[in-house]
Amino acid sequence: MAERETLREVQMRLLARLRAAEGADVAVASWLAVECAGQRLLLPLAQAGEIFSWSGVQPVPHARSWFLGVANLRGVLNGVIDLAVLLGSPQPRTEQALAGCALLTLGAVLEVNAALLVDRFIGLRGTQDFAGDEEPVPGAAAWIGACRLDAQGERWQIIDLQTLARDAAFLNISA
């Protein structure tokens, strides 16, 4: 009988906490903030998958410069894309620089087995972290969205992973 009373107490505390959270102004994260090629980027959290540390890739011959190769991530083969090169950075990375990088898989909902190589993860961001917006750069790729400005005036470029995953140039890795 004591177990049931204890379980009931836990349920009542949980219910009270849920009711308190409903009334509170809870910050919701909607972006994964990363840094790549000196740029601050925002990737939609709903479109992002898992984060992996760099472990190397199997190169693919005759591929575009931004396609680093194929990596086995949790038993799934993923094409690895150097996001910095895709964004236009011409500088190749050294093995030492790659060791400090990380991979972010595209979310399963996008139905593309791909991982983006980024320099570092900064954290999660929500709409409350930004003070304003800027329009997308005219002539930029369709997957490069608007910029957000944080309270310090820093620019954060939005990358639409769903649009990227459907982009014909992105899907064609042959050089």
Secondary structure, DSSP 8 states (H G I E B T S, - for coil): -HHHHHHHHHHHHHHHHHHHHHHS------EEEEEETTEEEEEEGGGEEEEEE----B--TTB-TTEEEEEEETTEEEEEEEHHHHTT------HHHHHT-EEEEE-GGG---EEEEESEEEEEE-GGGEEEEE---TT--TTEEEEEEETT--EEEEE-HHHHHH-HHHH--B-
